[in-house]
Amino acid sequence: MSNLLQSAPKNMLYNLQAVPAIEVKSALRRFDATIASGFTGGGQNEARIPISSMDAFLDTNKSYLFFNVAVAAAAASIDFTAGSFIDRLEIQSNGRTLWRADRYALYHNIRKAYNSDVADVEKLNSSEGSRGLITQLTAGAFAQHGVENVGVGGLGEEIGSGESRNYCIDLECGLLHNDLKKALPQGSNMEIVVRFNQNNQAVCAHTGAPTWTINNVRFYSHSYQVLNAEAENFYNQMRAQGAVSWSGDYLKTYINELPAAAATHTLQINDRSLSAKCMITCVRQNGFAGLAKATNSTPQLAITGGGKITQYEYMIAGSPVPSSGPIDVDTAPDGQNLGRCYEEAIKCLVDNGESHGKSIVGKSQFAGAVNTIDANKSTLLAFSKGIVCVDLRKMDDMSLRMKGVDTASSAAPNNVRITHTALTDGACDATTFVVADALWTLQSNGEITVSV
């Protein structure tokens, strides 16, 4: 009989049944910022949202940040998604940082671009202001019955002068969206701190001088209160023993400048993590305050104005990565070489347990050199999204942690070596994100600690 149970199809094994759930009371909970409205790109720009789960577990896998954007003076387009309004995202417990992302808008947008399937694209369109799937027919192609690509618009929706939009942002945070989809434990206290971007870094416009104001900042999360006394007692015993912990991705940000001269340049990272899972470097034109420029969503391999990356290699704990040799890149149509670079990108920007991300970045965007809006929005499928990455995970198993490379035990430097041709418009900004394993633990007093 045991052999039959192993070899028979599961749809005929009626002795295998789902287990009834314990009794709980569920609700969608709302947490308001202490100051909820009046945030601008040139004035008050930091919202603090206290989160308390003293009587319930918060299933933050079903959570989102909500806010209203009101545009004045002139029409403005969202920089890919409404996540572009967030300059820094931080989660604190009793004043201590549990998770923090500087230049969050850039990370949010590349995560959405490299790890969203078609269903996610429609969600981004409805909830975060993305333009969704589009096609653009050129006059020449129409006359010649040419073939045109369908892709995700590189720029978000336009908000007219005097109009407003409401957005629900699915935050890219490893504490909230953790490895095994654990709920935030009952009895925990924390604060979400959102710092909003400067005016022209959050939106784009080809003309005029739009301004915006953010109002009604809130955080929503599904919650459930356990009504089963035995289950509640079991949880309280675990908490008293310090056994309530969960793991997820921690994000670190390193900022460098890539010199304009044609050469191989070494950019210092010097990360110190117990388990670094990947490194992602985004090269962007300087001049973030340019109104027409999509600053937070257009990293480039081919730099606007002239110049391109031709090769890269990371040095981790004194050893070259990948060990097979540097990764060559060529964005030109003749001799184009993008495969290895793209492969690393979709392996880095991925959910835990998956080998590759569900990228919506097409070849024209990966190799593109467009980062500026024009009056007709004629280049939305060519907005650049090319990034330099290396995957450091030893395995993909969702049930395992500490799967990355230990960069904390060695004093050897960590860096990325980028070879490029001359950059016509001068030096570029190079932002490197390091994704590392983290472990959060709930203490008996309600404070949360983190180990990275």
C-alpha positions in Angstrom: 0.0 0.0 0.0 2.8 2.4 0.8 4.3 1.9 -2.7 0.9 2.6 -4.2 0.6 5.9 -2.2 4.0 7.0 -3.6 3.3 6.1 -7.2 -0.4 6.8 -7.6 -1.5 10.3 -8.9 -2.4 12.7 -6.2 -5.8 13.4 -7.6 -7.0 9.9 -6.6 -5.5 9.9 -3.1 -8.6 10.9 -1.1 -6.9 10.1 2.2 -4.8 13.2 1.6 -6.8 16.1 2.9 -6.2 19.8 3.7 -5.9 20.4 7.4 -8.6 22.8 8.9 -7.1 26.2 9.9 -7.1 27.4 13.4 -9.7 30.0 14.3 -8.6 33.6 13.5 -10.2 37.0 12.9 -8.8 38.8 9.8 -8.9 42.4 8.7 -7.3 44.9 6.4 -5.5 47.3 8.8 -4.6 50.9 8.0 -1.7 52.8 9.5 -1.6 56.6 8.9 1.6 58.7 8.9 1.9 61.0 11.8 1.9 63.9 9.3 0.0 62.5 6.4 -0.2 65.4 3.8 1.7 68.3 2.3 4.9 66.6 1.1 6.6 68.4 -1.8 9.8 68.0 -3.8 11.2 71.2 -2.4 9.9 71.4 1.2 8.6 68.9 3.8 9.6 65.5 2.5 9.7 62.9 5.2 6.7 60.8 6.4 6.8 58.5 9.4 4.3 55.7 9.7 4.1 53.9 13.1 3.3 50.2 12.8 2.1 48.2 15.8 0.9 44.6 15.8 0.4 44.1 19.5 -2.8 42.0 19.1 -2.4 40.5 15.6 0.0 39.1 13.0 0.5 41.3 9.9 0.7 39.5 6.6 2.8 42.1 4.9 3.0 40.0 1.7 -0.5 41.6 1.2 0.6 45.1 2.0 1.0 48.4 0.1 1.9 52.0 0.6 -0.8 54.4 -0.4 -0.6 58.1 -1.3 -2.2 60.8 -3.4 -0.2 62.9 -5.9 -1.6 66.3 -7.0 0.2 68.0 -9.9 0.2 71.8 -10.4 1.6 74.3 -12.9 2.0 71.9 -15.8 1.4 68.3 -16.8 4.0 65.7 -15.7 4.7 62.0 -16.5 5.6 59.5 -13.8 9.2 58.2 -14.0 8.2 54.5 -14.9 6.3 53.8 -11.7 5.1 55.9 -8.7 7.9 54.3 -6.7 10.0 57.1 -8.3 8.6 59.5 -5.7 10.5 57.7 -2.9 14.1 58.7 -2.4 14.8 56.7 0.7 12.8 53.9 2.4 13.7 52.9 6.0 12.2 50.7 8.6 13.2 51.4 12.3 12.5 49.8 15.6 13.1 52.0 18.7 15.3 54.3 16.6 17.5 51.4 15.2 17.5 50.7 11.5 16.1 47.3 10.5 16.1 47.8 6.7 17.1 50.8 4.6 17.3 51.6 0.9 19.0 54.8 -0.3 18.1 55.7 -3.9 15.1 53.5 -3.4 13.3 54.9 -6.5 16.0 53.4 -8.8 16.0 50.1 -7.1 12.2 49.9 -7.1 12.0 50.6 -10.8 14.6 48.1 -11.9 13.1 45.4 -9.7 9.7 46.0 -11.3 11.2 46.0 -14.7 13.2 42.8 -14.3 10.8 40.8 -12.2 7.3 41.3 -13.5 5.3 39.1 -15.8 2.3 40.2 -17.9 -0.1 40.0 -15.0 2.3 42.1 -12.9 2.4 44.7 -15.8 -1.3 45.2 -15.6 -1.1 45.6 -11.8 1.7 48.2 -12.2 -0.5 50.0 -14.7 -3.6 50.0 -12.4 -1.8 50.6 -9.1 1.6 52.3 -9.6 1.1 54.5 -12.6 3.0 52.5 -15.2 1.9 53.0 -18.8 1.6 49.3 -19.4 2.0 47.5 -22.7 2.3 49.7 -25.7 3.2 49.7 -29.3 4.6 52.5 -31.4 4.3 52.5 -35.2 6.7 54.7 -37.1 5.6 56.2 -40.4 8.2 54.3 -42.3 7.3 51.0 -40.8 3.6 51.6 -41.5 4.2 52.4 -45.1 6.4 49.4 -45.6 4.1 47.0 -43.7 7.0 46.6 -41.2 6.9 44.7 -37.9 6.8 46.7 -34.7 7.5 45.5 -31.2 5.0 45.5 -28.3 6.6 46.3 -25.0 6.3 48.0 -21.6 6.3 51.8 -21.9 9.6 53.2 -20.4 7.7 56.1 -19.0 4.7 56.2 -16.7 1.3 57.8 -17.2 0.8 61.5 -17.5 -1.0 63.6 -14.9 -2.5 66.8 -16.1 -2.0 70.2 -14.5 -4.5 70.5 -11.6 -5.2 66.7 -11.6 -4.4 64.1 -9.1 -3.8 60.3 -8.9 -3.9 57.8 -6.1 -1.3 55.1 -6.0 -0.8 51.8 -4.2 2.9 50.9 -4.0 4.0 47.3 -3.5 7.2 48.0 -1.7 10.4 46.1 -2.6 11.5 45.4 0.9 13.0 42.1 2.2 11.7 42.6 5.7 8.1 42.9 4.5 8.3 40.5 1.6 10.6 38.0 3.3 12.0 34.6 2.3 9.2 32.2 3.4 6.4 34.8 3.3 6.3 35.0 7.1 3.9 37.5 8.8 5.3 40.2 11.0 4.9 38.7 14.4 2.4 39.7 17.0 3.9 42.0 19.6 6.3 43.8 17.2 6.6 47.6 16.9 8.3 49.5 14.0 8.2 52.6 12.0 8.3 53.0 8.2 10.1 56.2 7.3 9.5 57.4 3.7 11.7 60.3 2.3 10.3 61.7 -0.9 12.4 62.7 -3.9 13.2 66.1 -5.2 10.7 67.6 -7.6 12.3 66.9 -11.0 13.6 63.5 -10.0 10.2 62.0 -9.5 8.5 63.2 -12.7 9.3 64.1 -16.3 8.0 66.8 -18.6 9.1 68.0 -22.0 7.9 71.5 -21.3 6.6 73.7 -18.4 7.7 73.4 -14.8 5.3 71.0 -13.0 5.2 70.7 -9.2 3.5 68.1 -7.1 2.2 67.5 -3.6 1.8 64.2 -1.9 -1.1 63.7 0.5 -2.8 61.0 2.5 0.2 58.8 3.1 -0.9 55.5 4.6 0.2 51.8 4.9 -2.3 49.0 4.5 -1.7 45.4 5.5 -3.8 42.2 5.9 -3.8 41.0 9.5 -5.1 38.1 11.5 -5.8 37.8 15.2 -5.5 34.2 16.6 -8.5 33.1 18.6 -7.2 29.6 19.4 -5.8 29.6 23.0 -3.5 26.7 22.4 -1.9 28.2 19.3 -1.5 31.6 21.1 0.2 29.9 24.1 2.5 28.1 21.8 3.5 31.3 20.1 4.0 33.1 23.4 6.4 30.4 24.5 8.4 30.7 21.3 8.6 34.5 21.8 9.8 34.2 25.4 12.6 31.9 24.2 13.7 34.4 21.5 12.8 31.9 18.8 10.6 34.3 16.7 12.8 35.2 13.7 12.5 35.5 10.0 14.9 36.0 7.1 14.9 38.1 3.9 16.9 40.4 1.7 18.8 43.4 3.0 19.8 46.2 0.7 23.0 48.3 0.8 23.8 51.2 -1.5 27.2 52.3 -2.7 27.7 55.4 -4.8 30.6 56.1 -7.2 31.5 58.3 -10.2 32.5 56.6 -13.5 35.2 58.9 -15.1 34.7 60.1 -18.7 38.0 58.9 -20.1 38.1 55.7 -22.1 39.7 53.1 -19.9 39.1 50.4 -17.4 38.0 52.1 -14.1 37.8 50.5 -10.7 34.8 51.5 -8.5 35.1 50.7 -4.8 32.2 48.8 -3.2 33.9 47.4 0.0 30.8 45.6 1.2 30.9 43.7 4.5 28.1 41.2 4.6 27.8 37.6 6.0 26.1 36.5 2.8 26.1 38.8 -0.2 23.7 37.4 -2.8 24.2 39.7 -5.8 25.6 43.1 -6.9 23.8 45.4 -9.3 25.5 48.5 -10.7 23.4 51.2 -12.5 25.3 53.7 -14.6 23.4 56.9 -15.2 24.1 60.3 -16.7 24.7 63.0 -14.2 22.3 65.9 -14.0 19.5 64.3 -12.1 17.7 67.7 -11.8 16.9 67.8 -15.5 13.2 67.9 -15.8 13.0 66.1 -19.1 15.2 63.2 -17.9 13.8 60.0 -16.5 16.4 59.8 -13.7 15.1 56.9 -11.7 14.4 54.3 -14.4 17.1 54.6 -17.1 20.4 53.0 -16.2 22.5 52.6 -19.3 25.0 50.4 -21.1 25.1 52.8 -24.0 25.3 56.3 -22.5 23.2 59.1 -23.9 25.4 61.6 -25.7 28.1 59.1 -26.6 30.1 56.3 -25.0 29.3 52.7 -24.0 30.3 50.0 -21.6 32.3 47.2 -23.3 33.3 44.9 -20.5 32.9 44.5 -16.7 34.1 42.3 -13.9 33.6 42.3 -10.1 36.3 41.6 -7.6 34.8 39.9 -4.5 37.1 39.3 -1.4 40.1 39.7 -3.7 38.9 37.2 -6.4 37.5 37.9 -9.8 33.8 37.2 -10.3 32.6 35.5 -12.5 35.6 33.2 -12.3 35.1 32.3 -15.9 36.4 35.7 -17.0 35.1 39.3 -17.6 31.7 39.8 -19.3 31.9 41.5 -22.7 29.2 43.8 -23.8 28.4 45.4 -27.2 25.2 47.3 -27.7 25.8 48.0 -31.5 23.5 46.1 -33.9 26.5 44.7 -35.8 28.3 42.3 -33.5 25.8 42.9 -30.7 26.7 41.0 -27.5 24.2 41.3 -24.7 23.4 37.7 -23.6 25.7 37.2 -20.7 25.1 40.6 -19.3 21.3 40.1 -19.5 21.6 36.7 -18.0 23.2 38.1 -14.9 20.6 40.8 -14.6 17.6 38.4 -14.6 19.4 36.1 -12.1 20.0 39.0 -9.7 16.6 40.7 -9.7 14.6 37.7 -8.7 12.4 36.4 -5.9 13.9 34.0 -3.4 13.8 30.4 -4.6 13.7 31.3 -8.3 16.7 31.0 -10.7 15.6 33.7 -13.1 13.4 36.8 -12.9 10.3 37.4 -15.1 11.8 40.3 -17.0 9.8 42.7 -19.1 12.9 44.5 -20.4 13.2 44.1 -24.2 16.5 44.2 -26.1 15.9 47.7 -27.4 15.6 48.9 -23.8 18.5 46.9 -22.5 20.8 48.3 -25.2 19.0 51.7 -25.4 20.6 55.1 -24.9 17.4 57.1 -24.4 16.6 58.8 -21.1 14.8 61.9 -22.1 11.1 62.6 -22.9 10.2 64.4 -26.1 7.0 66.3 -27.0 5.4 63.3 -28.8 6.7 60.6 -26.4 8.0 58.8 -29.5 10.7 56.8 -27.8 8.9 55.1 -24.9 10.0 51.6 -26.1 13.6 52.7 -26.3 14.0 54.1 -22.8 17.2 52.5 -21.5 17.2 49.9 -18.7 20.7 48.3 -19.1 22.4 47.3 -15.9 25.7 45.6 -14.9 25.2 42.7 -12.4 26.7 39.6 -10.9 24.9 36.7 -9.2 26.7 35.4 -6.1 24.2 32.8 -4.9 25.5 29.3 -4.4 22.1 27.8 -4.8 18.4 28.8 -5.3 16.6 26.7 -2.7 13.9 28.8 -1.0 14.2 26.9 2.3 17.9 27.8 2.8 19.6 31.1 3.8 23.2 32.3 3.9 23.4 31.2 0.2 25.7 34.1 -0.8 29.4 35.0 -0.5 30.9 36.1 2.8 32.4 39.5 2.3 32.7 40.3 6.0 35.5 37.9 6.9 38.1 39.2 4.4 39.9 42.5 4.5 40.4 42.3 0.7 38.6 45.0 -1.3 35.4 44.5 -3.2 35.0 46.5 -6.4 33.7 46.5 -10.0 35.9 47.1 -12.9 34.1 48.7 -15.9 35.7 49.2 -19.3 34.1 51.8 -21.5 34.7 54.1 -24.5 35.0 57.9 -24.0 31.9 59.4 -22.4 31.1 62.4 -24.5 29.0 64.3 -21.9 31.4 63.7 -19.0 31.5 61.4 -15.9 28.5 59.3 -15.0 26.9 58.3 -11.7 27.4 54.6 -10.8 25.1 53.3 -8.0 25.7 49.8 -6.8 23.1 47.8 -4.8 24.3 44.9 -2.8 21.5 42.4 -1.8 22.5 40.4 1.3 20.8 37.8 3.6 19.4 39.2 6.8 17.9 37.7 9.9 15.4 39.6 12.0 14.5 38.5 15.6 11.7 39.7 17.8 12.8 40.3 21.4 10.6 39.8 24.4 10.1 43.6 24.9 8.8 44.0 21.3 12.0 45.4 19.9 13.3 43.8 16.6 17.0 43.3 16.0 18.8 42.5 12.7 21.9 40.5 11.7 23.3 41.0 8.2 
